[in-house]
Amino acid sequence: MSVVLYGSQSTASLVVHWLLIELGIEHQLHQLDFDRNEQKSVAYLAINPAGRVPTLLMDGQVLTESAAIAMHLADVHPHAGFAPVPGTPARGDYYRWICFCVYTLMPAYRSWFYPDEPAGQANVTEVQQRARVQLETAWQQMADHLAVKGPYVLGEELSVVDFMLTMLMRWSRNMPRPSDSWPALAAHAARMKARPAFAEVYRREGITDWA
């Protein structure tokens, strides 16, 4: 199998890179330099017209969107047990929490990091304040869930949701109230960061914070 990952340090490609290592999938990594706008180069846009990362090439198939790629990797490598069996109640919970990451956390982060996009430069402060409220509300919800249903998001079984959640928790590390200031989330993060593949993805991407 030919597998190539296009990503960039500390972006949403981290979860895909982590899972490739976790699953033992041989791959080539192409890190794009966002400072040089390589994600908008003609060569890259020919692969992914959206000009975003990650993009995963698997035997010629182009896959985009971090959550979609992560779920696909779990499905094509069922031996790892990172996704519940389709049609089961656990699979329903799996979809629920994946969508929580995609539709609740990610848009709020977009507003936090790029507050000029929704309403212009004049409204940056208000946009960030709202994004912070949205994120902290979401973290409280997840902390409450883990405190009752943990240790993982789906209970005793590790899944793709936990990898997604850990990546998104890391993004809050410099915010006024980081996600790991909630004890249940801190415990979850510590459990995930103890996995050897986490240390390895950090080593390969040259990341040193939030270790």
Secondary structure as a PSIPRED ss2 file (coil, helix, strand):
# PSIPRED VFORMAT (PSIPRED V4.0)

   1 M C   1.000  0.000  0.000
   2 S C   1.000  0.000  0.000
   3 V E   0.000  0.000  1.000
   4 V E   0.000  0.000  1.000
   5 L E   0.000  0.000  1.000
   6 Y E   0.000  0.000  1.000
   7 G E   0.000  0.000  1.000
   8 S C   1.000  0.000  0.000
   9 Q C   1.000  0.000  0.000
  10 S C   1.000  0.000  0.000
  11 T C   1.000  0.000  0.000
  12 A C   1.000  0.000  0.000
  13 S H   0.000  1.000  0.000
  14 L H   0.000  1.000  0.000
  15 V H   0.000  1.000  0.000
  16 V H   0.000  1.000  0.000
  17 H H   0.000  1.000  0.000
  18 W H   0.000  1.000  0.000
  19 L H   0.000  1.000  0.000
  20 L H   0.000  1.000  0.000
  21 I H   0.000  1.000  0.000
  22 E H   0.000  1.000  0.000
  23 L C   1.000  0.000  0.000
  24 G C   1.000  0.000  0.000
  25 I C   1.000  0.000  0.000
  26 E C   1.000  0.000  0.000
  27 H C   1.000  0.000  0.000
  28 Q E   0.000  0.000  1.000
  29 L E   0.000  0.000  1.000
  30 H E   0.000  0.000  1.000
  31 Q E   0.000  0.000  1.000
  32 L C   1.000  0.000  0.000
  33 D C   1.000  0.000  0.000
  34 F H   0.000  1.000  0.000
  35 D H   0.000  1.000  0.000
  36 R H   0.000  1.000  0.000
  37 N C   1.000  0.000  0.000
  38 E H   0.000  1.000  0.000
  39 Q H   0.000  1.000  0.000
  40 K H   0.000  1.000  0.000
  41 S C   1.000  0.000  0.000
  42 V H   0.000  1.000  0.000
  43 A H   0.000  1.000  0.000
  44 Y H   0.000  1.000  0.000
  45 L H   0.000  1.000  0.000
  46 A C   1.000  0.000  0.000
  47 I C   1.000  0.000  0.000
  48 N C   1.000  0.000  0.000
  49 P C   1.000  0.000  0.000
  50 A C   1.000  0.000  0.000
  51 G C   1.000  0.000  0.000
  52 R C   1.000  0.000  0.000
  53 V C   1.000  0.000  0.000
  54 P C   1.000  0.000  0.000
  55 T E   0.000  0.000  1.000
  56 L E   0.000  0.000  1.000
  57 L E   0.000  0.000  1.000
  58 M E   0.000  0.000  1.000
  59 D C   1.000  0.000  0.000
  60 G C   1.000  0.000  0.000
  61 Q E   0.000  0.000  1.000
  62 V E   0.000  0.000  1.000
  63 L E   0.000  0.000  1.000
  64 T E   0.000  0.000  1.000
  65 E C   1.000  0.000  0.000
  66 S H   0.000  1.000  0.000
  67 A H   0.000  1.000  0.000
  68 A H   0.000  1.000  0.000
  69 I H   0.000  1.000  0.000
  70 A H   0.000  1.000  0.000
  71 M H   0.000  1.000  0.000
  72 H H   0.000  1.000  0.000
  73 L H   0.000  1.000  0.000
  74 A H   0.000  1.000  0.000
  75 D H   0.000  1.000  0.000
  76 V H   0.000  1.000  0.000
  77 H C   1.000  0.000  0.000
  78 P H   0.000  1.000  0.000
  79 H H   0.000  1.000  0.000
  80 A H   0.000  1.000  0.000
  81 G C   1.000  0.000  0.000
  82 F C   1.000  0.000  0.000
  83 A C   1.000  0.000  0.000
  84 P C   1.000  0.000  0.000
  85 V C   1.000  0.000  0.000
  86 P C   1.000  0.000  0.000
  87 G C   1.000  0.000  0.000
  88 T C   1.000  0.000  0.000
  89 P H   0.000  1.000  0.000
  90 A H   0.000  1.000  0.000
  91 R H   0.000  1.000  0.000
  92 G H   0.000  1.000  0.000
  93 D H   0.000  1.000  0.000
  94 Y H   0.000  1.000  0.000
  95 Y H   0.000  1.000  0.000
  96 R H   0.000  1.000  0.000
  97 W H   0.000  1.000  0.000
  98 I H   0.000  1.000  0.000
  99 C H   0.000  1.000  0.000
 100 F H   0.000  1.000  0.000
 101 C H   0.000  1.000  0.000
 102 V H   0.000  1.000  0.000
 103 Y H   0.000  1.000  0.000
 104 T H   0.000  1.000  0.000
 105 L H   0.000  1.000  0.000
 106 M H   0.000  1.000  0.000
 107 P H   0.000  1.000  0.000
 108 A H   0.000  1.000  0.000
 109 Y H   0.000  1.000  0.000
 110 R H   0.000  1.000  0.000
 111 S H   0.000  1.000  0.000
 112 W H   0.000  1.000  0.000
 113 F H   0.000  1.000  0.000
 114 Y C   1.000  0.000  0.000
 115 P C   1.000  0.000  0.000
 116 D H   0.000  1.000  0.000
 117 E H   0.000  1.000  0.000
 118 P H   0.000  1.000  0.000
 119 A H   0.000  1.000  0.000
 120 G C   1.000  0.000  0.000
 121 Q H   0.000  1.000  0.000
 122 A H   0.000  1.000  0.000
 123 N H   0.000  1.000  0.000
 124 V H   0.000  1.000  0.000
 125 T H   0.000  1.000  0.000
 126 E H   0.000  1.000  0.000
 127 V H   0.000  1.000  0.000
 128 Q H   0.000  1.000  0.000
 129 Q H   0.000  1.000  0.000
 130 R H   0.000  1.000  0.000
 131 A H   0.000  1.000  0.000
 132 R H   0.000  1.000  0.000
 133 V H   0.000  1.000  0.000
 134 Q H   0.000  1.000  0.000
 135 L H   0.000  1.000  0.000
 136 E H   0.000  1.000  0.000
 137 T H   0.000  1.000  0.000
 138 A H   0.000  1.000  0.000
 139 W H   0.000  1.000  0.000
 140 Q H   0.000  1.000  0.000
 141 Q H   0.000  1.000  0.000
 142 M H   0.000  1.000  0.000
 143 A H   0.000  1.000  0.000
 144 D H   0.000  1.000  0.000
 145 H H   0.000  1.000  0.000
 146 L H   0.000  1.000  0.000
 147 A H   0.000  1.000  0.000
 148 V H   0.000  1.000  0.000
 149 K H   0.000  1.000  0.000
 150 G C   1.000  0.000  0.000
 151 P C   1.000  0.000  0.000
 152 Y E   0.000  0.000  1.000
 153 V C   1.000  0.000  0.000
 154 L C   1.000  0.000  0.000
 155 G E   0.000  0.000  1.000
 156 E C   1.000  0.000  0.000
 157 E C   1.000  0.000  0.000
 158 L C   1.000  0.000  0.000
 159 S C   1.000  0.000  0.000
 160 V H   0.000  1.000  0.000
 161 V H   0.000  1.000  0.000
 162 D H   0.000  1.000  0.000
 163 F H   0.000  1.000  0.000
 164 M H   0.000  1.000  0.000
 165 L H   0.000  1.000  0.000
 166 T H   0.000  1.000  0.000
 167 M H   0.000  1.000  0.000
 168 L H   0.000  1.000  0.000
 169 M H   0.000  1.000  0.000
 170 R H   0.000  1.000  0.000
 171 W C   1.000  0.000  0.000
 172 S C   1.000  0.000  0.000
 173 R C   1.000  0.000  0.000
 174 N C   1.000  0.000  0.000
 175 M C   1.000  0.000  0.000
 176 P C   1.000  0.000  0.000
 177 R C   1.000  0.000  0.000
 178 P C   1.000  0.000  0.000
 179 S H   0.000  1.000  0.000
 180 D H   0.000  1.000  0.000
 181 S H   0.000  1.000  0.000
 182 W C   1.000  0.000  0.000
 183 P H   0.000  1.000  0.000
 184 A H   0.000  1.000  0.000
 185 L H   0.000  1.000  0.000
 186 A H   0.000  1.000  0.000
 187 A H   0.000  1.000  0.000
 188 H H   0.000  1.000  0.000
 189 A H   0.000  1.000  0.000
 190 A H   0.000  1.000  0.000
 191 R H   0.000  1.000  0.000
 192 M H   0.000  1.000  0.000
 193 K H   0.000  1.000  0.000
 194 A C   1.000  0.000  0.000
 195 R C   1.000  0.000  0.000
 196 P H   0.000  1.000  0.000
 197 A H   0.000  1.000  0.000
 198 F H   0.000  1.000  0.000
 199 A H   0.000  1.000  0.000
 200 E H   0.000  1.000  0.000
 201 V H   0.000  1.000  0.000
 202 Y H   0.000  1.000  0.000
 203 R H   0.000  1.000  0.000
 204 R H   0.000  1.000  0.000
 205 E H   0.000  1.000  0.000
 206 G C   1.000  0.000  0.000
 207 I C   1.000  0.000  0.000
 208 T C   1.000  0.000  0.000
 209 D C   1.000  0.000  0.000
 210 W C   1.000  0.000  0.000
 211 A C   1.000  0.000  0.000
